Amino acid sequence: MSAGNFTGFTVTRISIKFLKILTVEASGIAIGALVAQEFECPLVFAKKTKTKNIAGDVYTSKVESFTHGTVYDIIVSKRFIGEGDRVLIVNDFLAIGNALTSLIDIVSTSGAYLAGCGVVIEKGFQHGGDKLRKKGIRVEPPLQLSRV
């Protein structure tokens, strides 16, 4: 299965120049890199801590980690996402939807257009995907687990 169709999204060559892939470090980077390579577009990843190489204005959003039981900020430089961009969010797992919700918040704040969310595995029994779909957000998993 290629990265070009694993999410259920198709991208025409005409719109590729407007597409950016957004994910969160660190688990989403490998998946995001494959999708960005397939669609021939930039990969942008949200960092979990502000570092020296993120200078200037940033978008931030809080994420509550279900797995770790902590709350942290994710950060994206305003140089990388903005008005006029089309953004596809990708991630490894979708459980209760906190990480995707925070990335969606950053896309919304930036003025970019959210094309949707692609995840490798959706834990359907935790209903994060259901909550996002009820808000009208397109979520595409190739694999949905109904129970563990």
DSSP file with accessible surface (Angstrom, degrees, kcal/mol):
  #  RESIDUE AA STRUCTURE BP1 BP2  ACC     N-H-->O    O-->H-N    N-H-->O    O-->H-N    TCO  KAPPA ALPHA  PHI   PSI    X-CA   Y-CA   Z-CA
    1    1 A M              0   0  183      0, 0.0     2,-0.2     0, 0.0     5,-0.0   0.000 360.0 360.0 360.0 127.2    0.0    0.0    0.0
    2    2 A S    >>  -     0   0   51      1,-0.1     3,-1.3    36,-0.0     4,-1.1  -0.494 360.0-117.4 -88.8 159.3    1.5    3.3   -1.0
    3    3 A A  H 3> S+     0   0   17      1,-0.2     4,-0.5     2,-0.2    -1,-0.1   0.782 109.1  72.0 -62.6 -25.3    1.4    6.5    1.0
    4    4 A G  H 34 S+     0   0   12      1,-0.2    -1,-0.2     2,-0.1     7,-0.1   0.751 114.5  19.2 -66.0 -22.6   -0.5    8.1   -1.8
    5    5 A N  H X4 S+     0   0   95     -3,-1.3     3,-1.0     3,-0.1    -1,-0.2   0.442  94.7  95.9-127.7   3.5   -3.6    6.1   -1.1
    6    6 A F  H 3< S+     0   0   25     -4,-1.1   113,-0.1     1,-0.3    -2,-0.1   0.825  91.2  45.7 -67.3 -25.4   -3.3    4.9    2.5
    7    7 A T  T 3< S-     0   0    1     -4,-0.5    -1,-0.3     2,-0.2   112,-0.1   0.577 110.2-116.9 -93.0  -8.0   -5.3    7.8    3.8
    8    8 A G  S <  S+     0   0   37     -3,-1.0     2,-0.3     1,-0.3    -2,-0.1   0.487  77.4 121.9  84.5   1.4   -8.1    7.6    1.3
    9    9 A F        -     0   0   12    131,-0.1     2,-0.4    -5,-0.0    -1,-0.3  -0.762  46.7-159.2 -97.0 143.6   -7.2   11.1    0.0
   10   10 A T        -     0   0  128     -2,-0.3     2,-0.5    -3,-0.1    -5,-0.1  -0.962   3.9-161.0-119.3 142.2   -6.3   11.7   -3.6
   11   11 A V        -     0   0   33     -2,-0.4     2,-0.2    -7,-0.1     5,-0.0  -0.984  10.2-142.1-124.6 123.0   -4.3   14.8   -4.5
   12   12 A T    >>  -     0   0   83     -2,-0.5     4,-1.1     1,-0.1     3,-0.6  -0.521  25.1-117.7 -79.6 153.2   -4.2   16.1   -8.1
   13   13 A R  H 3> S+     0   0  155      1,-0.2     4,-0.5     2,-0.2     3,-0.2   0.798 112.8  63.3 -60.1 -26.1   -1.0   17.5   -9.4
   14   14 A I  H 34 S+     0   0  144      1,-0.2     3,-0.4     2,-0.1    -1,-0.2   0.918 109.2  37.1 -66.1 -41.6   -2.7   20.8   -9.8
   15   15 A S  H X4 S+     0   0   30     -3,-0.6     3,-1.7     1,-0.2     4,-0.5   0.573  91.4  91.2 -91.1  -6.3   -3.4   21.3   -6.1
   16   16 A I  H >< S+     0   0   15     -4,-1.1     3,-1.9     1,-0.3    -1,-0.2   0.886  78.3  62.2 -57.1 -39.1   -0.1   19.8   -4.8
   17   17 A K  T 3< S+     0   0  164     -4,-0.5    -1,-0.3    -3,-0.4    -2,-0.1   0.734 107.4  45.4 -63.9 -15.8    1.6   23.1   -4.7
   18   18 A F  T <  S+     0   0   96     -3,-1.7    68,-3.1    -4,-0.1     2,-0.3   0.479  95.6  98.2-100.1  -4.7   -0.9   24.3   -2.2
   19   19 A L  E <   +a   86   0A   7     -3,-1.9     2,-0.4    -4,-0.5    68,-0.2  -0.675  44.5 178.6 -93.1 138.3   -0.8   21.2    0.0
   20   20 A K  E     -a   87   0A  40     66,-2.5    68,-2.6    -2,-0.3     2,-0.5  -0.985  22.5-136.1-130.0 144.9    1.2   20.8    3.2
   21   21 A I  E     -ab  88  43A   0     21,-2.6    23,-3.3    -2,-0.4     2,-0.4  -0.874  21.3-165.7 -99.2 132.0    1.3   17.8    5.5
   22   22 A L  E     +ab  89  44A   0     66,-2.4    68,-2.4    -2,-0.5     2,-0.3  -0.963  18.3 150.2-121.3 133.3    1.1   18.5    9.2
   23   23 A T  E     - b   0  45A   0     21,-1.8    23,-3.1    -2,-0.4     2,-0.4  -0.848  39.9-106.8-144.4-178.8    1.9   16.1   12.0
   24   24 A V  E  >  - b   0  46A   6     66,-0.3     4,-1.5    -2,-0.3     5,-0.3  -0.920  49.4 -77.5-117.0 142.7    3.2   16.1   15.6
   25   25 A E  T  4 S+     0   0   37     21,-2.6     2,-0.2    -2,-0.4    21,-0.0  -0.408  91.3   4.1 -70.3 155.3    6.7   15.0   16.7
   26   26 A A  T >> S+     0   0   72     -2,-0.1     3,-1.3    21,-0.0     4,-0.5  -0.902 125.3  34.8-102.4 -26.1    8.0   12.3   17.1
   27   27 A S  H 3> S+     0   0   62      1,-0.3     4,-0.5    -2,-0.2     3,-0.2   0.766 117.5  52.3 -66.9 -24.9    5.7    9.4   16.2
   28   28 A G  H 3X S+     0   0    0     -4,-1.5     4,-2.9     1,-0.2    -1,-0.3   0.641  88.4  81.2 -85.3 -12.1    4.0   11.2   13.3
   29   29 A I  H <> S+     0   0   50     -3,-1.3     4,-2.8    -5,-0.3     5,-0.2   0.924  90.4  47.9 -65.7 -45.3    7.2   12.3   11.5
   30   30 A A  H  X S+     0   0   70     -4,-0.5     4,-1.8     2,-0.2    -1,-0.2   0.938 117.1  43.2 -61.9 -43.9    7.9    9.0    9.7
   31   31 A I  H  X S+     0   0   31     -4,-0.5     4,-2.2     1,-0.2     5,-0.2   0.939 114.6  50.2 -66.6 -44.7    4.4    8.6    8.4
   32   32 A G  H  X S+     0   0    0     -4,-2.9     4,-2.9     1,-0.2     5,-0.2   0.889 107.6  54.1 -60.6 -38.6    4.2   12.3    7.5
   33   33 A A  H  X S+     0   0   44     -4,-2.8     4,-2.3    -5,-0.2    -1,-0.2   0.907 108.7  48.6 -64.6 -40.7    7.5   12.0    5.6
   34   34 A L  H  X S+     0   0  101     -4,-1.8     4,-2.3    -5,-0.2    -1,-0.2   0.923 114.2  45.3 -64.3 -43.9    6.1    9.2    3.5
   35   35 A V  H  X S+     0   0    1     -4,-2.2     4,-2.5     2,-0.2    -2,-0.2   0.932 113.3  49.8 -67.4 -43.4    2.9   11.0    2.7
   36   36 A A  H  X>S+     0   0    7     -4,-2.9     5,-2.1     1,-0.2     4,-0.7   0.898 111.3  49.8 -62.3 -39.3    4.7   14.2    1.9
   37   37 A Q  H ><5S+     0   0  145     -4,-2.3     3,-0.6    -5,-0.2    -1,-0.2   0.931 111.7  47.9 -64.6 -45.4    7.1   12.4   -0.4
   38   38 A E  H 3<5S+     0   0   81     -4,-2.3    -2,-0.2     1,-0.2    -1,-0.2   0.899 118.6  39.5 -62.8 -41.6    4.3   10.7   -2.2
   39   39 A F  H 3<5S-     0   0   10     -4,-2.5    -1,-0.2    -5,-0.2    -2,-0.2   0.444 106.3-128.4 -88.6  -1.0    2.3   13.9   -2.7
   40   40 A E  T <<5 +     0   0  132     -4,-0.7    -3,-0.2    -3,-0.6    -4,-0.1   0.937  66.9 118.3  53.3  54.0    5.5   15.9   -3.4
   41   41 A C      < -     0   0   17     -5,-2.1    -1,-0.2    -6,-0.1   -21,-0.1  -0.928  68.3 -78.3-142.7 166.5    4.7   18.5   -0.8
   42   42 A P        -     0   0   69      0, 0.0   -21,-2.6     0, 0.0     2,-0.5  -0.345  33.0-139.9 -70.7 148.7    6.3   19.9    2.4
   43   43 A L  E     -b   21   0A  52    -23,-0.2     2,-0.4    -2,-0.0   -21,-0.2  -0.926  18.2-173.5-104.6 129.5    6.1   18.2    5.7
   44   44 A V  E     -b   22   0A  11    -23,-3.3   -21,-1.8    -2,-0.5     2,-0.4  -0.982   4.8-165.7-119.5 132.4    5.5   20.5    8.7
   45   45 A F  E     -b   23   0A  79     -2,-0.4     2,-0.4   -23,-0.2   -21,-0.3  -0.968  18.7-127.6-124.8 141.2    5.6   19.0   12.2
   46   46 A A  E     -b   24   0A   0    -23,-3.1   -21,-2.6    -2,-0.4     2,-0.3  -0.664  26.8-139.7 -78.2 132.8    4.5   20.5   15.5
   47   47 A K  B     -F   75   0B  35     28,-2.7    28,-2.4    -2,-0.4     3,-0.1  -0.647   7.1-143.5 -93.2 153.1    7.1   20.4   18.2
   48   48 A K  S    S+     0   0   76     -2,-0.3    25,-0.4    26,-0.2     2,-0.3   0.588  87.0  31.5 -90.9 -12.7    6.4   19.6   21.8
   49   49 A T  S    S-     0   0   88     26,-0.1     2,-0.4    23,-0.1    -1,-0.2  -0.994  86.8-111.0-141.8 147.2    8.9   22.1   23.2
   50   50 A K        -     0   0  120     -2,-0.3     2,-0.2    -3,-0.1     5,-0.0  -0.641  42.5-177.1 -78.1 130.4   10.1   25.4   21.9
   51   51 A T    >   -     0   0   49     -2,-0.4     3,-1.8     1,-0.0    -4,-0.0  -0.711  42.3 -94.0-121.7 175.0   13.8   25.2   20.8
   52   52 A K  T 3  S+     0   0  209      1,-0.3    -2,-0.0    -2,-0.2    -1,-0.0   0.777 119.3  61.7 -62.1 -28.1   16.4   27.6   19.4
   53   53 A N  T 3  S+     0   0  116      1,-0.1     2,-0.7     2,-0.0    -1,-0.3   0.453  88.1  77.4 -84.2   3.3   15.5   26.8   15.8
   54   54 A I    <   +     0   0   16     -3,-1.8     2,-0.3    22,-0.0    -1,-0.1  -0.881  67.5 169.8-108.2  97.4   11.9   28.0   16.3
   55   55 A A        +     0   0   65     -2,-0.7     2,-0.1     2,-0.1    -3,-0.0  -0.777  38.1   6.6-106.8 152.6   12.3   31.8   16.1
   56   56 A G  S    S+     0   0   55     -2,-0.3     2,-0.1    21,-0.1    -2,-0.0  -0.377 106.0   2.1  84.4-157.6    9.6   34.4   15.9
   57   57 A D        -     0   0  118     -2,-0.1    21,-2.3    20,-0.1    22,-0.4  -0.377  65.8-176.5 -72.6 143.3    5.9   34.0   16.0
   58   58 A V  E     -G   77   0B  34     19,-0.3     2,-0.4    20,-0.1    19,-0.2  -0.929  26.7-126.8-136.1 157.3    4.3   30.6   16.6
   59   59 A Y  E     -G   76   0B  26     17,-3.3    17,-2.2    -2,-0.3     2,-0.3  -0.870  33.6-172.1 -95.8 140.4    1.0   28.9   16.8
   60   60 A T  E     +G   75   0B  77     -2,-0.4     2,-0.3    15,-0.2    15,-0.2  -0.961  13.1 174.3-133.2 153.7    0.4   26.9   20.0
   61   61 A S  E     -G   74   0B  14     13,-1.6    13,-2.8    -2,-0.3     2,-0.3  -0.975  30.0-117.3-153.4 145.8   -2.2   24.6   21.2
   62   62 A K  E     -G   73   0B 133     -2,-0.3     2,-0.4    11,-0.2    11,-0.2  -0.672  24.8-164.6 -87.1 141.1   -2.5   22.4   24.3
   63   63 A V  E     -G   72   0B   3      9,-3.3     9,-2.5    -2,-0.3     2,-0.7  -0.993  11.2-149.9-125.7 129.5   -2.7   18.6   24.0
   64   64 A E  E     -G   71   0B 118     -2,-0.4     2,-0.7     7,-0.2     7,-0.2  -0.886  20.0-140.3 -96.1 116.1   -3.8   16.3   26.8
   65   65 A S  E  >> -G   70   0B  13      5,-3.5     4,-1.9    -2,-0.7     5,-0.6  -0.687  13.8-167.9 -79.6 114.1   -1.9   13.0   26.4
   66   66 A F  T  45S+     0   0  122     -2,-0.7    -1,-0.2     2,-0.2    -2,-0.0   0.913  88.9  48.2 -63.9 -41.2   -4.3   10.2   27.1
   67   67 A T  T  45S+     0   0  115      1,-0.2    -1,-0.2    -3,-0.1    -2,-0.1   0.905 122.9  29.8 -67.8 -44.1   -1.4    7.7   27.2
   68   68 A H  T  45S-     0   0  142      2,-0.2    -1,-0.2     0, 0.0    -2,-0.2   0.570  96.6-130.1 -97.1 -11.6    0.9    9.7   29.4
   69   69 A G  T  <5 +     0   0   65     -4,-1.9     2,-0.3     1,-0.2    -3,-0.2   0.822  68.3 114.5  68.4  30.3   -1.6   11.6   31.5
   70   70 A T  E   < - G   0  65B  72     -5,-0.6    -5,-3.5     2,-0.0     2,-0.4  -0.873  60.2-133.4-128.1 163.9    0.0   15.0   30.9
   71   71 A V  E     + G   0  64B  90     -2,-0.3     2,-0.3    -7,-0.2    -7,-0.2  -0.962  32.0 165.6-116.5 133.8   -0.8   18.2   29.2
   72   72 A Y  E     - G   0  63B  53     -9,-2.5    -9,-3.3    -2,-0.4     2,-0.3  -0.946  33.4-111.3-142.7 162.2    1.8   19.9   26.9
   73   73 A D  E     - G   0  62B  63    -25,-0.4     2,-0.4    -2,-0.3   -11,-0.2  -0.749  20.3-151.9 -91.9 142.8    1.9   22.6   24.3
   74   74 A I  E     - G   0  61B   1    -13,-2.8   -13,-1.6    -2,-0.3     2,-0.4  -0.914  16.3-158.4-109.1 148.4    2.5   21.9   20.6
   75   75 A I  E     +FG  47  60B  13    -28,-2.4   -28,-2.7    -2,-0.4     2,-0.4  -0.981  16.5 179.1-133.8 134.2    4.2   24.6   18.6
   76   76 A V  E     - G   0  59B   2    -17,-2.2   -17,-3.3    -2,-0.4     2,-0.1  -0.998  32.6-119.3-133.0 130.6    4.4   25.4   14.9
   77   77 A S  E >>  - G   0  58B   3     -2,-0.4     3,-1.9   -19,-0.2     4,-0.6  -0.422  17.3-130.6 -66.4 139.7    6.2   28.4   13.5
   78   78 A K  T 34 S+     0   0   96    -21,-2.3    -1,-0.1     1,-0.3   -20,-0.1   0.655 103.3  73.7 -67.2 -11.3    4.0   30.8   11.6
   79   79 A R  T 34 S+     0   0  168    -22,-0.4    -1,-0.3     1,-0.2     3,-0.1   0.724  98.4  46.2 -69.6 -21.4    6.6   30.7    8.8
   80   80 A F  T <4 S+     0   0   88     -3,-1.9     2,-0.4     1,-0.2    -1,-0.2   0.680 115.4  31.8-102.1 -21.1    5.4   27.2    7.8
   81   81 A I  S  < S+     0   0    2     -4,-0.6     2,-0.3    -3,-0.1    -1,-0.2  -0.997  70.8 130.0-139.0 136.8    1.5   27.4    7.8
   82   82 A G    >   -     0   0   17     -2,-0.4     3,-2.1    -3,-0.1    31,-0.2  -0.944  55.7 -33.7-165.1-174.2   -0.7   30.3    6.9
   83   83 A E  T 3  S+     0   0  172     27,-0.4    29,-0.2    -2,-0.3    28,-0.1  -0.212 119.8  27.7 -55.2 136.6   -3.6   31.6    5.0
   84   84 A G  T 3  S+     0   0   59     27,-0.7    -1,-0.3     1,-0.3     2,-0.2   0.219  91.4 121.5  94.1 -14.8   -4.0   30.0    1.5
   85   85 A D    <   -     0   0   30     -3,-2.1    28,-3.2   -66,-0.0     2,-0.5  -0.555  55.0-144.2 -79.4 147.3   -2.4   26.7    2.5
   86   86 A R  E     -ac  19 113A  91    -68,-3.1   -66,-2.5    -2,-0.2     2,-0.5  -0.971  24.3-161.4-107.2 124.2   -4.3   23.4    2.2
   87   87 A V  E     -ac  20 114A   0     26,-3.2    28,-3.1    -2,-0.5    29,-0.9  -0.926  18.1-167.8-119.9 129.9   -3.3   21.2    5.1
   88   88 A L  E     -ac  21 116A   2    -68,-2.6   -66,-2.4    -2,-0.5     2,-0.4  -0.974  18.4-148.7-109.1 120.2   -3.6   17.4    5.5
   89   89 A I  E     -ac  22 117A   0     27,-2.4    29,-3.2    -2,-0.5     2,-0.3  -0.765  18.1-176.3 -88.3 133.5   -3.0   16.3    9.0
   90   90 A V  E     + c   0 118A   0    -68,-2.4   -66,-0.3    -2,-0.4     2,-0.3  -0.962   8.6 160.4-129.2 149.5   -1.5   12.8    9.4
   91   91 A N  E     - c   0 119A   6     27,-1.6    29,-1.5    -2,-0.3    30,-0.1  -0.969  42.3-117.0-156.8 168.7   -0.7   10.8   12.5
   92   92 A D  E    S+     0   0A  37     -2,-0.3    29,-2.4    27,-0.2    28,-0.6   0.977  91.8  17.8 -77.1 -58.4   -0.1    7.2   13.6
   93   93 A F  E     - c   0 121A  91     27,-0.2     2,-0.5    26,-0.1    29,-0.2  -0.869  54.8-159.6-118.3 149.9   -2.9    6.5   16.0
   94   94 A L  E     + c   0 122A   3     27,-2.0    29,-3.3    -2,-0.3    32,-0.2  -0.977  31.3 145.5-124.6 112.7   -6.3    8.1   16.6
   95   95 A A  S    S-     0   0   21     -2,-0.5    33,-2.0    27,-0.2    34,-0.4   0.598  81.1 -11.6-108.5 -91.7   -7.7    7.2   20.0
   96   96 A I  S    S-     0   0   42     32,-0.2    35,-0.1    31,-0.2    -2,-0.0   0.558  93.6-117.3 -93.9  -7.0   -9.7   10.0   21.8
   97   97 A G  S  > S+     0   0    5     -4,-0.1     4,-2.6    34,-0.0     5,-0.2   0.536  71.2 131.0  94.4   8.8   -8.6   12.6   19.3
   98   98 A N  H  > S+     0   0   41      2,-0.2     4,-2.1     1,-0.2     5,-0.2   0.917  75.3  46.0 -64.7 -44.6   -6.7   15.1   21.5
   99   99 A A  H  > S+     0   0   26      2,-0.2     4,-2.2     1,-0.2    -1,-0.2   0.948 116.0  45.7 -64.5 -46.2   -3.6   15.4   19.3
  100  100 A L  H  > S+     0   0    2      1,-0.2     4,-2.9     2,-0.2     5,-0.2   0.912 110.5  54.4 -63.9 -39.4   -5.6   15.8   16.1
  101  101 A T  H  X S+     0   0   54     -4,-2.6     4,-2.1     1,-0.2    -1,-0.2   0.909 109.5  47.6 -61.0 -40.5   -7.9   18.3   17.7
  102  102 A S  H  X S+     0   0    8     -4,-2.1     4,-1.8     2,-0.2    -1,-0.2   0.895 112.3  48.5 -69.2 -38.8   -4.9   20.4   18.7
  103  103 A L  H  X S+     0   0    0     -4,-2.2     4,-2.4     2,-0.2    -2,-0.2   0.908 110.4  52.0 -66.1 -39.2   -3.4   20.2   15.2
  104  104 A I  H  X S+     0   0   26     -4,-2.9     4,-2.9     1,-0.2    -2,-0.2   0.908 106.4  54.8 -61.7 -39.6   -6.8   21.2   13.8
  105  105 A D  H  X S+     0   0   70     -4,-2.1     4,-2.7    -5,-0.2    -1,-0.2   0.916 107.8  49.0 -60.0 -42.7   -6.8   24.2   16.2
  106  106 A I  H  X S+     0   0    1     -4,-1.8     4,-2.1     2,-0.2     6,-0.2   0.928 111.5  48.7 -64.8 -43.7   -3.5   25.3   14.8
  107  107 A V  H  X>S+     0   0    2     -4,-2.4     5,-1.2     2,-0.2     4,-0.8   0.946 113.4  47.6 -61.0 -45.0   -4.7   25.0   11.2
  108  108 A S  H ><5S+     0   0   87     -4,-2.9     3,-1.0     1,-0.2    -2,-0.2   0.934 111.5  49.4 -62.6 -46.3   -7.8   26.9   12.0
  109  109 A T  H 3<5S+     0   0   88     -4,-2.7    -1,-0.2     1,-0.2    -2,-0.2   0.858 107.7  56.1 -61.7 -34.5   -5.9   29.7   13.8
  110  110 A S  H 3<5S-     0   0    9     -4,-2.1   -27,-0.4    -5,-0.2    -1,-0.2   0.673 109.5-121.3 -73.3 -18.5   -3.5   30.0   10.9
  111  111 A G  T <<5 +     0   0   38     -3,-1.0   -27,-0.7    -4,-0.8    -3,-0.2   0.491  66.7 138.1  87.3   2.6   -6.3   30.6    8.4
  112  112 A A      < -     0   0   12     -5,-1.2     2,-0.5   -29,-0.2    -1,-0.3  -0.337  59.1-107.2 -75.1 164.4   -5.3   27.6    6.3
  113  113 A Y  E     -c   86   0A 132    -28,-3.2   -26,-3.2   -31,-0.2     2,-0.7  -0.810  25.0-136.5 -94.4 129.0   -7.8   25.2    4.8
  114  114 A L  E     -c   87   0A  40     -2,-0.5   -26,-0.2   -28,-0.2     3,-0.1  -0.776  17.9-175.0 -87.6 112.3   -8.1   21.8    6.5
  115  115 A A  E     -     0   0A  22    -28,-3.1     2,-0.3    -2,-0.7   -27,-0.2   0.796  55.0 -89.4 -74.2 -29.5   -8.3   19.1    3.8
  116  116 A G  E     -c   88   0A   1    -29,-0.9   -27,-2.4    21,-0.1     2,-0.4  -0.928  40.9 -74.6 148.5-170.0   -8.8   16.4    6.5
  117  117 A C  E     -cd  89 139A   0     21,-2.8    23,-2.6    -2,-0.3     2,-0.5  -0.993  29.3-165.4-129.7 129.3   -7.0   13.9    8.7
  118  118 A G  E     +cd  90 140A   0    -29,-3.2   -27,-1.6    -2,-0.4     2,-0.3  -0.956  12.5 177.7-112.9 129.6   -5.3   10.7    7.8
  119  119 A V  E     -c   91   0A   0     21,-1.7    24,-0.3    -2,-0.5   -27,-0.2  -0.954  30.6-140.2-128.9 151.8   -4.3    8.2   10.4
  120  120 A V  E    S+     0   0A  48    -29,-1.5    23,-0.8   -28,-0.6     2,-0.4   0.941  91.3  15.6 -75.4 -47.0   -2.8    4.8   10.2
  121  121 A I  E     -ce  93 143A  36    -29,-2.4   -27,-2.0   -30,-0.1     2,-0.5  -0.990  65.2-160.8-133.3 127.0   -4.9    3.2   12.9
  122  122 A E  E     -ce  94 144A   0     21,-2.7    23,-2.9    -2,-0.4     2,-1.5  -0.930  14.6-145.4-104.7 125.2   -8.1    4.4   14.4
  123  123 A K  E >   - e   0 145A  60    -29,-3.3     3,-2.3    -2,-0.5     5,-0.4  -0.696  21.1-175.0 -85.7  85.6   -9.0    2.9   17.8
  124  124 A G  G >  S+     0   0   11     -2,-1.5     3,-1.3    21,-1.2    22,-0.2   0.784  74.7  66.1 -57.9 -28.9  -12.7    3.1   17.0
  125  125 A F  G 3  S+     0   0   71     20,-1.0    -1,-0.3     1,-0.3    21,-0.1   0.612  97.3  55.7 -71.3 -11.1  -13.7    1.9   20.5
  126  126 A Q  G <  S-     0   0   40     -3,-2.3    -1,-0.3   -32,-0.2    -2,-0.2   0.471  98.9-141.5-101.0  -3.3  -12.3    5.2   22.0
  127  127 A H    <>  +     0   0  105     -3,-1.3     4,-1.9    -4,-0.4   -31,-0.2   0.515  59.6 128.9  65.5  13.6  -14.5    7.3   19.7
  128  128 A G  H  > S+     0   0    1    -33,-2.0     4,-2.0    -5,-0.4   -32,-0.2   0.918  77.4  49.4 -63.2 -41.3  -12.1   10.1   18.8
  129  129 A G  H  > S+     0   0    0    -34,-0.4     4,-2.8     1,-0.2     5,-0.2   0.901 107.7  54.2 -64.2 -39.4  -12.8    9.7   15.1
  130  130 A D  H  > S+     0   0   62      1,-0.2     4,-2.1     2,-0.2    -1,-0.2   0.919 107.9  50.1 -60.3 -43.5  -16.6    9.8   15.8
  131  131 A K  H  X S+     0   0  105     -4,-1.9     4,-0.8     1,-0.2    -1,-0.2   0.915 112.8  46.2 -62.7 -42.1  -16.2   13.1   17.6
  132  132 A L  H ><>S+     0   0    4     -4,-2.0     5,-2.0     1,-0.2     3,-0.8   0.919 111.3  51.1 -68.4 -41.8  -14.2   14.6   14.8
  133  133 A R  H ><5S+     0   0   85     -4,-2.8     3,-1.9     1,-0.3    -1,-0.2   0.875 104.0  58.3 -63.6 -36.2  -16.6   13.4   12.1
  134  134 A K  H 3<5S+     0   0  183     -4,-2.1    -1,-0.3     1,-0.3    -2,-0.2   0.772 102.7  55.2 -64.3 -24.2  -19.6   14.8   13.9
  135  135 A K  T <<5S-     0   0  145     -4,-0.8    -1,-0.3    -3,-0.8    -2,-0.2   0.368 126.4-104.2 -86.3   2.3  -17.8   18.2   13.6
  136  136 A G  T < 5S+     0   0   70     -3,-1.9     2,-0.4     1,-0.3    -3,-0.2   0.618  73.8 143.3  86.8  14.0  -17.6   17.7    9.8
  137  137 A I      < -     0   0   27     -5,-2.0     2,-0.5    -6,-0.1    -1,-0.3  -0.739  51.5-125.5 -91.9 131.3  -14.0   16.8    9.7
  138  138 A R        -     0   0  112     -2,-0.4   -21,-2.8   -23,-0.1     2,-0.4  -0.634  30.6-177.9 -76.9 123.2  -12.9   14.2    7.2
  139  139 A V  E     -d  117   0A   7     -2,-0.5   -21,-0.2   -23,-0.2   -23,-0.0  -0.994   4.0-172.3-125.6 126.1  -11.0   11.4    9.0
  140  140 A E  E     +d  118   0A  59    -23,-2.6   -21,-1.7    -2,-0.4  -131,-0.1  -0.928   8.0 171.4-125.7 105.2   -9.6    8.5    6.9
  141  141 A P        -     0   0   31      0, 0.0   -21,-0.2     0, 0.0     3,-0.1  -0.920  26.1-154.5-107.0 139.6   -8.0    5.4    8.5
  142  142 A P  S    S+     0   0   61      0, 0.0     2,-0.4     0, 0.0   -21,-0.1   0.743  90.1  36.4 -77.0 -19.6   -7.1    2.3    6.6
  143  143 A L  E     -e  121   0A  84    -23,-0.8   -21,-2.7   -24,-0.3     2,-0.5  -0.992  66.4-174.5-136.2 126.6   -7.5    0.3    9.7
  144  144 A Q  E     -e  122   0A 105     -2,-0.4     2,-0.5   -23,-0.2   -21,-0.2  -0.983  14.2-149.8-123.1 122.9  -10.1    0.8   12.5
  145  145 A L  E     -e  123   0A  54    -23,-2.9   -21,-1.2    -2,-0.5   -20,-1.0  -0.761   9.0-169.8 -91.4 130.3   -9.9   -1.4   15.6
  146  146 A S  S    S-     0   0   97     -2,-0.5     2,-0.3     1,-0.3    -1,-0.1   0.695  73.1  -7.3 -91.2 -19.7  -13.3   -2.1   17.2
  147  147 A R              0   0  201    -23,-0.0    -1,-0.3   -21,-0.0   -23,-0.1  -0.977 360.0 360.0-165.1 162.9  -11.7   -3.5   20.4
  148  148 A V              0   0  149     -2,-0.3   -25,-0.0    -3,-0.1    -3,-0.0  -0.917 360.0 360.0-118.9 360.0   -8.4   -4.5   21.8
